[in-house]
Amino acid sequence: MTLPGHDQSTYRLRLEWGPSGAEAVPADYAVVVDVLSFTTTLDVAVERGIEVFPYRWKDSRATEHAMRHGATLAVGRFEAKSRGDARHVSLSPASLAEVEGIERLVLPSPNGSTIAFALADSGAQVVGASLRNAGAVARWLAPKVADGASVVVVPAGERWYDDTLRPAVEDLWGAGAVLAALDEEVEASASPEARMAIAAFEAAVLPLDLLQCASGRELADAGFVADVEIAAQHDASDVVPVLVGESFRDSTTLAPRGSHLRRI
């Protein structure tokens, strides 16, 4: 349920956090941001020509989902590390950057996947963004915004041990990177929430701040500093992962969708 005033409907560029925010602030186009590491891994995979099937669960259902789609199942970082077997594809963007011969990948991500599908269920066209492809996503969105479309950017955040939302600064930076580039491409009204994300991104010192923030330190201390370094590569990628049905694909491989604007 959206409270009056919370839907940011008087602005074309909007921002709200997490799964609840995804439901509270509808728009024509929705951008999911989970820098460490769902959307960074998604970007690396799509950049390598892989079709990505995000999935909400990390249990046996994910295995069945992969079999149903003839896809490889990505395992968790720590599981892959404990196996010591390079043949296992993991959720680590650094490891995924080195894989060969994979065309379809199931990417378990309870947070990012839940947000992406919730946004799709609202009728929005869903896009995955990170620091790596923020500029590319903005360029893809710019003509649509110029034509009157609305955009909501949803930083995923993390979860505390009691399953409440932990706003993650790296996702605020990623959201701000998209919005800042979009603001440069086309004139459009931005909500205070969106403008705050832009200011946060412009104040960030990359890659240092990503390595030193709570999520970055957690991964680096666990031996995954390369994942953080890849995630900090601002505008290193030109791909735009678009959710079509159950999978993300590069926007350049899709037929034009046509006008679907609801002027939300």
N, C-alpha and C positions, 0 to 999 in steps of 0.2 A: 504494500500500500504506500502510495506517494503522498506525503504531507503537502499542503498548499505552500507554494514557494520553493519547494525542494527540487522541482523538476528542471529548473534553469531554462524554462521554455522561452524566455525572452531573449536568450542568447543563442547564436548559432554554434559557438564553440563552447563545449561543456566538459566538466570533469567531476567524477565521483568515484569513491573507493569501493573495491571488493564486490562480492556477489550481491549484497544488498543494494549497493550503489548502482550496479548494472541494471537492477530492476526499477530503481527509483527515478533514473534519469534516462528516458528513452530518446532516441535520435534516429535519423536516417542511416547514418554510418556510425559504427562503434569500433573503437580501437582498444584491444586488450594489451596491457603492458605488464610483463613479469620478467624483469631484467635478469634476475638470478633464480631460475634460469630458463623457465618454460619458453618465453618468446625469443630469447637469444638462441636456444637450441633449435626452435622452430625455424628461425631465420637461416641458421647454418645448414639445416637439412634441406630447406626449399632452395637455397642457393646452390646446392649440389644436385638439384633435380629430383628430390625425393618428395613424394606425396605423403603428407603427415596426417594421421588419424589421432587427434587428441582423445584421451579417454579419462573418465573421472576416477576410476578405481585402479589400484595397483595389485589386485589379487588375481585369482584364477580366472575371473571374468575378463581381464585384460588379455590373457593367453587365448581364450576362446574368441575374443574380438579380433585378435591378430590372425588367427586361423581362418576366420570367416572372411577376412578381406585379403587373404594371401599376403600378409605383411609380416615384417620382422618386428618383434616386440623389444622395445628399449627397456633395459633393466635399470635399477637405481645405481647411482655412483658407487656406493659402498659395496653393493652386491657384486658389481663388475670388478671392483678392486680386490675383493676377497677371493674371487675366482682366479684372478691373475691370468685371464684368458682374453687376448685381444680380439677374439672372434665375437665376443659379446658386445653388442651395441648398447651404450648406456645413455642416460639422460645428460651426461656431460657434453657441453658443446665442443670442448677440446677434443674429446675422443671421437665425436661424430664427424669432425672436420677431416678425419683420416680414413673413414670407412669407404669401401668401394663395393659396387655391385648390388646396392640396395635401391629398390624402386618405391617401396611402400614401407612406412614405419608407423607403428602404434606408439604414441608418446603419452604414457600415463602422467597425469597432472591434476590431482583433485581440485586445486585452486584455479589454475588457468583454464582448464577444460570446462569446469562448472560455469565460470564467468562467460566464456565464449559461447557455450550453448544457451545460456540464459539470455544473452544478448540476441542470438539468432532467433530464439523463440519469440522475442519481442517484435520481430520483423525487420530488424536492422541488418545491414550488410556488415559482417564482422571481418576485421583485419587484425593481424598480429604485428606488434611493433616492439622494438627494443632500441637501445642506443645505436646499435649497428645499422639499422635501416630507417631511422626516424625521418631523415630527409626524403628518402624514397617514398615512404608512406605519405608524407605531406604533399609531395608533388602529385601523387596519384589522387589524393583527396581534393586538391586545390580547384580543379575545374568543376567538380561536383558542388563544392561550397560556393563557388562563384555563381553557379546556377541556382543557388538557393537552398542547398541541402544543409542539414544540421549534423554535427559530429559530437559524439561523447567519447572522451578518452577515459579509460578505466584502469588506473593502476591497481594491480591485484593485491599488493601487500602480502604479508605472511600471517601465520596463525600463532598465537600464544599457546601455552600448554593447556589452557582452558578452552581452546578453540575460538577465542575472540580474535577480531582483526588486529593485527599489528601493522600499522602504516609503515611501509618500508621506504626509506628515503631514496633508494636506487630506482624504485618504480615511479616515484614523484619526478626524479630527474628524467627518466625515460619518457614519461608523459609530457613533461615540459619541453623536451627536445622535439617531439612531434609538433606540439602546439606552437613553439617558437618558429619552427621552419614553415608551418602552415600560415602563421601570421605574416611572415615575410612574403609568401606567395600570393596571398589574396587578402583583401580587406574584409573582415567579418567581426561581428561583435563577440567578445569573449567574456565569459562569466568571471567573477572575482576568483572563483576556485581555479579556473583555467589560467588566469593571469598569475596567480600565486605559483602554479607549477612552472610557468615560464621563468619567473624570477628565481625559483629554486635551481632550475637547470643552469641559468646564466651565472649563478653564484658558485656552481660546482667546479672543482678542479679535478679534471679527469686525466689519467686513470687513478691518481692518488686517492681521491675521496672514495672511489668505489672499492679500492683495496682496504681502506681504513674504516669504512662504515660497518655496522654490526653484521650484516649479511655477508659482506665481503670478507671480513676477518674470520667469520665462522667457516667459510669454504677454504680460505687460505690455510687456516690452522689445521684443517682436515686433509691437506695435501692437494687441494684443487685450485691453486693459485692461477693456473693457466685458464681455467674457466672464467675467473674474474677478469683476467687480462683481455680475453676475447670479448667478454661482455662490455668492456670499456671502450671498444674500438668504434668511436662515434662516426657514423656515416661511412662505414667500411663496406656496406652492402647496398645493392640496388634492387633487391627483390622485395615484393609486396605480397606476403602470404594472405590469401583470401579464403575464408571458410565457405565451402560449397557443399551442402549436405553434411556428410560426416567427416570431411577432410579439408585440410588447408592445401591450396595449390598456388603457384606463382601466378600473379595477375596477368602476366603476358601470355599464359597458355589458355586463358578463358575467353569465350566469346563475349561480346558486349552484352551486358545485362539489360540495357534499356532503362527507361525512366521508371523509378519505383518510389519517387519522393512522396512522402505523406505530409511533409511540412510540419514535422513534430517540433 
